Amino acid sequence: MAAGVGVHGRFDLQAAEEVCTGAGIARKDVLELVAGLVDKSVLIRTKNATVARYWMLEAIRQYGEQRLASSGRQRA
């Protein structure tokens, strides 16, 4: 999951659901998975008046991008 969402820069929960749903991950499970990545400091959460957004530190994002490329999946 982290490889999939991390390469997209900043994103909200809806974007994470769109990117991660499928391949064994149900849409209803994405919030819990994102929260787990925040708890592990893989994702950083910021919130403005209306929506929470998530992002990764650059080194972690680059690692995710490499993992995504090596899996044969294209970056959207």
MODELLER restraints for C-alpha pairs under 7 A, 6 or more apart:
rsr = mdl.restraints
at = mdl.atoms
rsr.add(forms.Gaussian(group=physical.xy_distance, feature=features.Distance(at['CA:1:A'], at['CA:20:A']), mean=6.10, stdev=0.5))
rsr.add(forms.Gaussian(group=physical.xy_distance, feature=features.Distance(at['CA:2:A'], at['CA:64:A']), mean=6.60, stdev=0.5))
rsr.add(forms.Gaussian(group=physical.xy_distance, feature=features.Distance(at['CA:3:A'], at['CA:64:A']), mean=3.98, stdev=0.5))
rsr.add(forms.Gaussian(group=physical.xy_distance, feature=features.Distance(at['CA:3:A'], at['CA:65:A']), mean=6.19, stdev=0.5))
rsr.add(forms.Gaussian(group=physical.xy_distance, feature=features.Distance(at['CA:3:A'], at['CA:67:A']), mean=6.39, stdev=0.5))
rsr.add(forms.Gaussian(group=physical.xy_distance, feature=features.Distance(at['CA:3:A'], at['CA:68:A']), mean=5.86, stdev=0.5))
rsr.add(forms.Gaussian(group=physical.xy_distance, feature=features.Distance(at['CA:4:A'], at['CA:19:A']), mean=6.55, stdev=0.5))
rsr.add(forms.Gaussian(group=physical.xy_distance, feature=features.Distance(at['CA:4:A'], at['CA:20:A']), mean=6.60, stdev=0.5))
rsr.add(forms.Gaussian(group=physical.xy_distance, feature=features.Distance(at['CA:4:A'], at['CA:68:A']), mean=6.78, stdev=0.5))
rsr.add(forms.Gaussian(group=physical.xy_distance, feature=features.Distance(at['CA:5:A'], at['CA:16:A']), mean=5.99, stdev=0.5))
rsr.add(forms.Gaussian(group=physical.xy_distance, feature=features.Distance(at['CA:5:A'], at['CA:19:A']), mean=6.56, stdev=0.5))
rsr.add(forms.Gaussian(group=physical.xy_distance, feature=features.Distance(at['CA:6:A'], at['CA:55:A']), mean=6.87, stdev=0.5))
rsr.add(forms.Gaussian(group=physical.xy_distance, feature=features.Distance(at['CA:6:A'], at['CA:56:A']), mean=6.15, stdev=0.5))
rsr.add(forms.Gaussian(group=physical.xy_distance, feature=features.Distance(at['CA:6:A'], at['CA:61:A']), mean=5.18, stdev=0.5))
rsr.add(forms.Gaussian(group=physical.xy_distance, feature=features.Distance(at['CA:6:A'], at['CA:64:A']), mean=6.15, stdev=0.5))
rsr.add(forms.Gaussian(group=physical.xy_distance, feature=features.Distance(at['CA:7:A'], at['CA:61:A']), mean=5.70, stdev=0.5))
rsr.add(forms.Gaussian(group=physical.xy_distance, feature=features.Distance(at['CA:7:A'], at['CA:64:A']), mean=6.43, stdev=0.5))
rsr.add(forms.Gaussian(group=physical.xy_distance, feature=features.Distance(at['CA:7:A'], at['CA:65:A']), mean=5.40, stdev=0.5))
rsr.add(forms.Gaussian(group=physical.xy_distance, feature=features.Distance(at['CA:9:A'], at['CA:55:A']), mean=5.91, stdev=0.5))
rsr.add(forms.Gaussian(group=physical.xy_distance, feature=features.Distance(at['CA:10:A'], at['CA:53:A']), mean=6.43, stdev=0.5))
rsr.add(forms.Gaussian(group=physical.xy_distance, feature=features.Distance(at['CA:10:A'], at['CA:54:A']), mean=5.52, stdev=0.5))
rsr.add(forms.Gaussian(group=physical.xy_distance, feature=features.Distance(at['CA:10:A'], at['CA:55:A']), mean=4.64, stdev=0.5))
rsr.add(forms.Gaussian(group=physical.xy_distance, feature=features.Distance(at['CA:11:A'], at['CA:53:A']), mean=5.39, stdev=0.5))
rsr.add(forms.Gaussian(group=physical.xy_distance, feature=features.Distance(at['CA:11:A'], at['CA:54:A']), mean=5.37, stdev=0.5))
rsr.add(forms.Gaussian(group=physical.xy_distance, feature=features.Distance(at['CA:11:A'], at['CA:55:A']), mean=6.59, stdev=0.5))
rsr.add(forms.Gaussian(group=physical.xy_distance, feature=features.Distance(at['CA:12:A'], at['CA:52:A']), mean=6.12, stdev=0.5))
rsr.add(forms.Gaussian(group=physical.xy_distance, feature=features.Distance(at['CA:12:A'], at['CA:53:A']), mean=4.49, stdev=0.5))
rsr.add(forms.Gaussian(group=physical.xy_distance, feature=features.Distance(at['CA:12:A'], at['CA:54:A']), mean=6.05, stdev=0.5))
rsr.add(forms.Gaussian(group=physical.xy_distance, feature=features.Distance(at['CA:17:A'], at['CA:27:A']), mean=5.67, stdev=0.5))
rsr.add(forms.Gaussian(group=physical.xy_distance, feature=features.Distance(at['CA:17:A'], at['CA:30:A']), mean=5.93, stdev=0.5))
rsr.add(forms.Gaussian(group=physical.xy_distance, feature=features.Distance(at['CA:21:A'], at['CA:27:A']), mean=5.16, stdev=0.5))
rsr.add(forms.Gaussian(group=physical.xy_distance, feature=features.Distance(at['CA:37:A'], at['CA:43:A']), mean=5.50, stdev=0.5))
rsr.add(forms.Gaussian(group=physical.xy_distance, feature=features.Distance(at['CA:38:A'], at['CA:44:A']), mean=5.83, stdev=0.5))
rsr.add(forms.Gaussian(group=physical.xy_distance, feature=features.Distance(at['CA:38:A'], at['CA:45:A']), mean=6.81, stdev=0.5))
rsr.add(forms.Gaussian(group=physical.xy_distance, feature=features.Distance(at['CA:42:A'], at['CA:56:A']), mean=6.35, stdev=0.5))
rsr.add(forms.Gaussian(group=physical.xy_distance, feature=features.Distance(at['CA:43:A'], at['CA:54:A']), mean=6.17, stdev=0.5))
rsr.add(forms.Gaussian(group=physical.xy_distance, feature=features.Distance(at['CA:43:A'], at['CA:55:A']), mean=5.48, stdev=0.5))
rsr.add(forms.Gaussian(group=physical.xy_distance, feature=features.Distance(at['CA:43:A'], at['CA:56:A']), mean=4.91, stdev=0.5))
rsr.add(forms.Gaussian(group=physical.xy_distance, feature=features.Distance(at['CA:44:A'], at['CA:54:A']), mean=5.46, stdev=0.5))
rsr.add(forms.Gaussian(group=physical.xy_distance, feature=features.Distance(at['CA:44:A'], at['CA:55:A']), mean=5.33, stdev=0.5))
rsr.add(forms.Gaussian(group=physical.xy_distance, feature=features.Distance(at['CA:44:A'], at['CA:56:A']), mean=6.05, stdev=0.5))
rsr.add(forms.Gaussian(group=physical.xy_distance, feature=features.Distance(at['CA:45:A'], at['CA:52:A']), mean=6.66, stdev=0.5))
rsr.add(forms.Gaussian(group=physical.xy_distance, feature=features.Distance(at['CA:45:A'], at['CA:53:A']), mean=5.79, stdev=0.5))
rsr.add(forms.Gaussian(group=physical.xy_distance, feature=features.Distance(at['CA:45:A'], at['CA:54:A']), mean=4.60, stdev=0.5))
rsr.add(forms.Gaussian(group=physical.xy_distance, feature=features.Distance(at['CA:45:A'], at['CA:55:A']), mean=6.78, stdev=0.5))
rsr.add(forms.Gaussian(group=physical.xy_distance, feature=features.Distance(at['CA:46:A'], at['CA:52:A']), mean=5.68, stdev=0.5))
rsr.add(forms.Gaussian(group=physical.xy_distance, feature=features.Distance(at['CA:46:A'], at['CA:53:A']), mean=5.34, stdev=0.5))
rsr.add(forms.Gaussian(group=physical.xy_distance, feature=features.Distance(at['CA:46:A'], at['CA:54:A']), mean=6.29, stdev=0.5))
rsr.add(forms.Gaussian(group=physical.xy_distance, feature=features.Distance(at['CA:47:A'], at['CA:53:A']), mean=6.00, stdev=0.5))
